[in-house]
Amino acid sequence: MAKVRGLPQNASKSCVIAIGLVLLLSLSLSPSSLSAASSDEVKWLRVPIPTEGEAGNWQLADGSNIQHLTMAADGTLFAYAEGLTYTLFKSTDGGNSWWHTGNVQDNIVGIATSPADASFVYYATTSNVYRSTDGGKTFTLLPASPGGAGSNNIVITSIDITHADGNIIAISTRDTDNAQFGSVYTLNEVPFISTWVDTGLSGYDVYAVAFSPSFTIDCQLVAVVTDETDTLVTAKSGNAGWGATIGNARLDRDNSGTPTPVVVATPAAIAFPDGYNASGALPIIPCSLPLIPAPATVMSIESMASPHRATR
């Protein structure tokens, strides 16, 4: 697991929000080491670019854009390769080799796997969700158009899976029209006839949704949302409403401390550290929330029990 210097020691109760793509590099040079370095030690050196194809042991796909890397419970990797004829790829050897699976040719907005059974693989397009029960070899369509996705400018933005008595799927949506919004919808696969259920998040476009890794204990969903002015991190526990148990966390641009609206305009991703459990931290839950637009910004937010708003 990657570790980031500067996170609080109680990071086991934190969640991480990543928006966009960031590469963090750390370099430490003391003044004495700089002054002692010779000209040969500090000059730039040419690094050869690896040879393409088998000669360089690289398999490069021109025009492809790899997204949504996801690991199943058995270590199998799945990824979306935008720009290729077949778009869902699979690796069973830690990413050393890949091949397309399921003959999927859709534009994919998210991939998820069951934490209880690696044979259950799901992917979402902007309008539908598909399920595989054989590790991605074949897929079938789940109940179509959750929340009206695929019409009236409503699109799916993310997907996540948890497991209780059976798999539960959550998807988030946004409406691309001004002053029109999406929501979060769940589907429980246990009933013989399953339907999408609106979780009641209104007045926001939702860019990411995720189940708590301790969902069977804390029953928590977390989402990154925007009302087209502010961006918030909000949570729902059990039958309580969004933001009713833990106050919403408003993100401020550049982490300046001055309330400055920031609107999410790119996909978001939510990740939890090992041991995360929202129920064990009530009524106050420390929560580190790195916000990474371009340029990169990191924000630390302390989530407070509702009705208090989370503070930076």
Phi, psi and omega per residue, in radians:
M1 nan 2.337 3.128
A2 -1.217 2.502 3.116
K3 -2.078 2.446 -3.136
V4 -2.033 2.129 3.129
R5 -1.115 2.434 3.049
G6 1.810 -0.143 3.071
L7 -1.293 2.649 -3.124
P8 -1.160 2.735 -3.127
Q9 -1.126 -0.444 3.120
N10 -1.576 0.628 -3.117
A11 -1.144 -0.200 3.087
S12 -1.134 -0.239 3.091
K13 -1.945 0.440 -3.092
S14 -1.989 2.781 3.024
C15 -2.212 2.733 -3.033
V16 -2.109 2.231 3.089
I17 -1.930 2.162 3.139
A18 -2.088 2.129 3.124
I19 -2.055 2.064 -3.080
G20 1.533 -2.642 -3.069
L21 -2.326 2.327 -3.112
V22 -2.349 2.542 3.038
L23 -2.166 2.016 -3.090
L24 -1.763 2.212 3.107
L25 -2.112 2.492 3.130
S26 -2.144 2.253 -3.137
L27 -2.372 2.227 -3.132
S28 -2.169 2.010 3.109
L29 -2.264 2.178 3.090
S30 -1.470 2.688 3.117
P31 -0.999 -0.639 -3.114
S32 -1.157 -0.667 -3.138
S33 -1.213 -0.545 3.112
L34 -1.199 -0.771 -3.088
S35 -1.199 -0.484 -3.102
A36 -1.486 -0.221 -3.062
A37 -1.268 2.424 3.086
S38 -1.444 2.947 3.139
S39 -1.102 -0.564 3.126
D40 -1.199 -0.522 -3.082
E41 -1.351 -0.422 -3.051
V42 -1.855 -0.035 -3.113
K43 -1.385 2.708 3.108
W44 -1.308 2.496 3.088
L45 -2.091 2.518 3.123
R46 -1.306 2.294 3.083
V47 -1.932 2.128 -3.115
P48 -1.170 2.416 3.073
I49 -1.317 2.351 -3.140
P50 -0.990 2.482 3.108
T51 -1.168 2.435 3.138
E52 -1.284 2.763 3.037
G53 1.301 -2.838 -3.048
E54 -1.130 -0.520 -3.121
A55 -1.044 -0.603 3.119
G56 -1.777 0.163 -3.103
N57 1.034 0.523 3.109
W58 -2.108 2.437 3.024
Q59 -2.002 1.782 -3.065
L60 -1.846 2.345 3.120
A61 -1.943 1.865 -3.118
D62 -1.048 2.339 3.067
G63 1.433 0.005 -3.128
S64 -1.510 2.732 3.131
N65 -2.424 1.890 -3.006
I66 -1.498 2.232 -3.096
Q67 -2.453 2.918 2.967
H68 1.011 0.751 3.078
L69 -1.078 2.203 -3.034
T70 -2.386 2.386 3.121
M71 -1.904 2.280 3.069
A72 -1.415 2.996 -3.072
A73 -1.078 -0.458 -3.138
D74 -1.652 0.142 3.126
G75 1.610 -0.096 3.090
T76 -1.119 2.385 3.140
L77 -1.809 2.481 3.029
F78 -2.234 2.589 3.133
A79 -2.671 2.677 3.061
Y80 -1.701 2.243 3.117
A81 -1.966 1.602 3.130
E82 -1.179 2.408 3.072
G83 1.733 -0.104 3.113
L84 -1.818 2.867 3.127
T85 -1.096 -0.887 3.039
Y86 -1.761 2.364 -2.892
T87 -1.982 -0.237 3.113
L88 -1.846 2.119 -3.087
F89 -2.085 2.723 -3.013
K90 -2.393 2.497 3.046
S91 -2.359 2.361 3.100
T92 -1.995 0.142 -3.132
D93 -2.205 0.678 3.080
G94 1.267 0.339 3.100
G95 1.644 0.067 3.115
N96 -1.227 -0.554 3.092
S97 -2.458 2.591 -3.079
W98 -2.348 2.641 2.993
W99 -2.612 2.650 -3.141
H100 -1.260 2.621 -3.064
T101 -2.400 2.556 3.079
G102 1.314 0.052 -3.091
N103 0.916 0.605 -3.114
V104 -1.369 2.275 3.104
Q105 -2.157 0.229 -3.092
D106 -1.385 2.766 2.911
N107 -1.412 2.066 -2.982
I108 -1.785 2.327 3.094
V109 -1.812 -0.194 3.114
G110 -3.009 2.603 3.098
I111 -2.241 2.448 3.105
A112 -2.560 2.675 3.096
T113 -2.272 2.708 3.122
S114 -1.232 2.295 3.093
P115 -1.212 -0.236 -3.090
A116 -1.754 -0.375 -3.039
D117 -2.641 1.952 -3.062
A118 -1.165 -0.244 3.140
S119 -1.315 -0.275 3.128
F120 -1.615 1.952 -3.122
V121 -2.185 2.412 -3.099
Y122 -2.266 2.566 2.936
Y123 -2.473 2.667 -3.114
A124 -2.088 2.442 2.907
T125 -1.745 -3.009 3.115
T126 -1.219 -0.215 -3.064
S127 -2.258 -0.288 -3.042
N128 -2.542 2.904 3.100
V129 -2.178 2.398 -3.111
Y130 -2.126 2.565 -3.095
R131 -2.207 2.451 2.993
S132 -2.069 2.407 3.068
T133 -1.921 0.145 -3.112
D134 -2.240 0.629 3.061
G135 1.281 0.367 3.083
G136 1.714 0.106 3.128
K137 -1.259 -0.697 3.125
T138 -2.415 2.688 -3.130
F139 -2.312 2.592 3.026
T140 -2.218 2.696 -3.116
L141 -1.398 2.257 2.984
L142 -1.388 3.001 3.121
P143 -0.759 2.235 -2.900
A144 -1.285 2.704 2.918
S145 0.893 1.021 3.111
P146 -1.029 2.299 3.134
G147 1.129 0.359 -3.124
G148 1.404 0.239 -3.134
A149 -1.020 2.426 -3.110
G150 1.699 -0.075 3.098
S151 -2.460 2.779 3.104
N152 0.913 0.607 3.073
N153 1.099 0.436 3.061
I154 -1.681 2.272 -3.107
V155 -2.320 2.592 3.019
I156 -1.351 2.433 -3.106
T157 -2.020 -0.415 -3.127
S158 -2.817 2.909 3.130
I159 -2.533 2.561 3.025
D160 -2.578 2.773 -3.090
I161 -2.289 2.470 2.923
T162 -2.322 3.055 -3.131
H163 -2.364 2.191 3.009
A164 -2.038 -1.834 2.982
D165 -1.327 -0.414 3.064
G166 -2.701 -3.035 -3.135
N167 -1.302 2.441 3.039
I168 -2.136 2.230 -3.107
I169 -1.854 2.420 3.005
A170 -2.152 2.375 3.014
I171 -2.242 2.674 3.070
S172 -1.990 2.661 3.134
T173 -2.349 2.774 2.988
R174 -2.391 2.733 3.051
D175 -1.933 2.130 -3.060
T176 -1.288 -0.157 3.052
D177 -1.333 2.572 3.067
N178 -1.142 2.451 3.088
A179 1.092 0.322 3.006
Q180 -2.136 2.490 -2.928
F181 -2.324 2.910 3.129
G182 -1.810 -2.664 3.141
S183 -2.919 -2.952 3.039
V184 -2.092 2.325 -3.109
Y185 -2.194 2.512 3.111
T186 -2.152 2.693 3.082
L187 -2.392 2.089 3.110
N188 -1.654 2.103 -3.054
E189 -1.445 -0.040 -3.118
V190 -1.181 -0.840 3.137
P191 -1.052 2.635 3.137
F192 -1.065 -0.713 3.074
I193 -1.954 1.923 -3.086
S194 -1.781 2.464 3.093
T195 -2.350 2.707 3.091
W196 -1.292 2.386 -3.117
V197 -2.068 2.254 3.089
D198 -1.300 2.213 -3.119
T199 -1.427 -0.045 3.044
G200 1.538 0.290 3.066
L201 -1.467 1.927 -3.059
S202 -2.119 2.692 3.081
G203 1.458 0.226 -3.120
Y204 -2.470 2.573 2.824
D205 -1.523 2.437 -3.042
V206 -1.977 2.179 -3.089
Y207 -1.797 -0.272 3.083
A208 -2.797 2.527 3.032
V209 -2.420 2.541 3.135
A210 -2.630 2.467 2.984
F211 -1.376 2.509 2.956
S212 -1.051 2.458 3.067
P213 -1.112 -0.267 3.065
S214 -1.885 0.673 -3.029
F215 -1.015 -0.638 -3.136
T216 -1.144 -0.275 3.110
I217 -1.788 -0.848 -3.032
D218 -1.787 -0.184 3.088
C219 0.909 0.725 -3.015
Q220 -1.855 2.389 2.919
L221 -1.972 2.471 3.115
V222 -2.170 2.450 -3.116
A223 -2.448 2.598 2.957
V224 -1.782 2.121 -2.991
V225 -2.329 2.803 3.035
T226 -2.473 2.502 3.026
D227 -1.757 0.347 -3.121
E228 1.328 0.055 2.990
T229 -2.170 -0.914 -3.132
D230 -1.997 2.715 3.001
T231 -1.951 2.303 -3.080
L232 -2.208 2.687 2.878
V233 -1.877 2.125 -3.070
T234 -2.237 2.720 -3.080
A235 -2.399 2.668 3.105
K236 -2.284 2.241 3.131
S237 -2.052 2.105 3.112
G238 1.019 -2.350 -3.121
N239 -1.496 -0.046 3.108
A240 -1.212 2.759 -3.139
G241 -1.316 2.958 3.079
W242 -1.119 2.256 3.128
G243 1.341 0.083 -3.088
A244 -1.429 -0.536 -3.109
T245 -1.671 -0.810 3.077
I246 -2.077 2.264 -3.094
G247 -1.094 2.574 3.115
N248 -1.117 2.549 3.095
A249 -1.860 2.043 3.106
R250 -1.566 2.291 -3.129
L251 -1.603 2.345 3.121
D252 -1.881 2.441 -3.116
R253 -1.090 2.400 3.029
D254 1.114 0.159 3.069
N255 0.958 0.615 -3.007
S256 -1.419 -0.287 -3.055
G257 1.586 -0.285 3.067
T258 -1.629 2.144 -3.122
P259 -0.960 1.911 -3.128
T260 -2.320 2.053 -3.081
P261 -1.026 2.492 3.029
V262 -2.399 2.246 -3.096
V263 -1.876 2.215 3.060
V264 -1.171 2.275 3.105
A265 -2.243 0.075 -3.135
T266 -2.330 2.850 3.130
P267 -0.999 2.604 3.109
A268 -2.035 2.831 3.073
A269 -2.448 2.484 -3.133
I270 -2.073 2.314 3.093
A271 -2.362 2.498 -3.137
F272 -1.977 2.528 3.060
P273 -1.381 2.928 3.078
D274 -1.046 2.442 3.060
G275 1.495 0.062 -3.126
Y276 -1.110 2.316 3.106
N277 -2.699 1.854 -3.059
A278 -1.161 -0.614 -3.038
S279 -1.157 -0.538 -3.115
G280 -1.318 -0.160 -3.048
A281 -1.886 -0.121 -3.121
L282 -1.141 2.585 0.127
P283 -1.535 -0.110 3.140
I284 -2.103 2.224 -3.120
I285 -2.119 1.961 3.006
P286 -1.149 2.437 -3.071
C287 -2.584 2.064 3.099
S288 -1.625 2.190 -3.031
L289 -2.222 1.493 3.049
P290 -1.175 2.082 3.068
L291 -1.738 2.151 -2.997
I292 -2.197 1.294 2.936
P293 -1.443 -2.877 3.052
A294 -1.982 2.115 0.010
P295 -1.284 2.904 -3.029
A296 -1.158 2.443 3.069
T297 -2.400 2.463 3.102
V298 -2.098 2.266 -3.128
M299 -2.152 2.443 3.059
S300 -1.993 2.155 -3.035
I301 -2.182 2.335 3.056
E302 -1.745 2.021 -3.120
S303 -1.441 2.246 -3.093
M304 -1.908 2.678 3.085
A305 -1.092 2.385 3.127
S306 -1.083 2.565 0.243
P307 -1.544 0.073 3.125
H308 -1.161 2.542 3.053
R309 -1.491 2.545 3.088
A310 -1.095 2.567 -3.108
T311 -2.021 2.660 -3.133
R312 -1.382 nan nan
